[in-house]
Amino acid sequence: MTATLAHMSENHPRRGLTDKSRVPTPAEIRTARERAGLSQSEAAARVLGSVKAWQNWESENPAENRRMHPGLFKLFLILTNQPVPDWLK
């Protein structure tokens, strides 16, 4: 059975957001990392991710940018003792 790209993106939990949910912006991710005083490598290690993934989450370039799951962003904030914004509660 072959799935189309449209079908795959419809079934992905964070693609094609249609409700009030949102994902952190690259600027929010970068700001949180900088507030924690961490390099991209150190931040990625905190959430058991790769450096490349972290770079993609922070990238403003649409060709490189990947959405960070809100739960992962919340975990990062908690692990680095930062306040969790209301939209993540």
C-alpha positions, -999 to +999 in steps of 0.1 A: +000+000+000+015+033-011+006+065+008+006+099-009+025+128+006-007+146+012-021+116+031+011+112+051+011+149+061-026+148+071-018+119+095+013+135+111+004+150+145+019+184+138+016+190+100-012+211+087-022+225+120-058+236+119-066+242+155-053+265+182-022+244+187+011+258+176+047+249+174+076+270+187+092+294+162+129+292+154+134+324+173+117+310+204+139+279+202+171+299+197+161+323+226+154+294+250+188+278+241+207+310+246+189+317+279+201+283+291+236+292+281+240+262+259+255+255+225+233+238+198+252+206+205+246+208+243+209+217+238+204+187+214+220+164+240+196+176+266+166+163+246+186+133+232+185+148+197+211+154+170+229+186+164+216+187+128+180+184+141+186+213+165+201+234+138+170+227+116+147+237+144+164+270+148+168+277+110+149+306+096+155+292+061+122+275+050+141+248+031+160+238+062+135+246+090+117+217+107+090+220+133+100+211+168+072+192+186+057+214+213+062+186+239+099+185+232+101+222+235+083+221+268+107+193+280+137+214+271+123+244+290+116+223+321+151+206+319+168+240+317+146+256+345+129+281+323+093+292+325+068+274+303+046+298+283+008+297+287+004+283+252+023+251+262+003+245+294 
